[in-house]
Amino acid sequence: MTYLTRAQVLENRKKVVEYLQKPSRRKAVGSLDRGDGKRCCLGHMCAVLGVKRVVEGSVIYYGEDLEHEYAPDEVIEALGLWDNLGGKLDEPYTRLDTTILQPKYDEEEQPITCLAEANDQLHISPQRIGRYLESVIEGGSTTPWMPLSEYPE
């Protein structure tokens, strides 16, 4: 259960989409953070939201539960993500807007069900993911975000 207001969640989402769209953001695949400035889109979300970061050897963890592949609970709550992959919990998953994300695979071959898959399986940049997220910032059943209308004003 979250105690955030609609305005707080929207502000967090705006921070994330602005951060992702900066030209200096670099992409990583398979983990939240590579340690060299490269992060997956969920890792960039952790960074901009100031989520606790722990380095153990060559692995970088985020959040109280020390996640290194999936969004920690702190990010899920702050942004109103459906789950730790940036997907939709209800089956079947809906595809991300492929007109913005421009997949490298045909939809029949490679359905994209969440932000983690879009980041790891498509030739797209953090900036492109940021533009997509900005286009669906209000959230909804076919987006990675829960609807803002679910939050109290």
Stockholm file with secondary structure:
# STOCKHOLM 1.0

chainA/1-153         MTYLTRAQVLENRKKVVEYLQKPSRRKAVGSLDRGDGKRCCLGHMCAVLGVKRVVEGSVIYYGEDLEHEYAPDEVIEALGLWDNLGGKLDEPYTRLDTTILQPKYDEEEQPITCLAEANDQLHISPQRIGRYLESVIEGGSTTPWMPLSEYPE
#=GR chainA/1-153 SS CCCCCHHHHHHHHHHHHHHHTSTTCEECSSSSBCSSSEECHHHHHHHHHTCCEEEETTEEEETTTTBSSSCCHHHHHHHTBSSTTSBCSSSSCCCCCHHHHCCSSCTTTCCCCBHHHHHHHSSCCHHHHHHHHHHTTTCCTTSSBCCGGGSCC
#=GC SS_cons         CCCCCHHHHHHHHHHHHHHHTSTTCEECSSSSBCSSSEECHHHHHHHHHTCCEEEETTEEEETTTTBSSSCCHHHHHHHTBSSTTSBCSSSSCCCCCHHHHCCSSCTTTCCCCBHHHHHHHSSCCHHHHHHHHHHTTTCCTTSSBCCGGGSCC
//
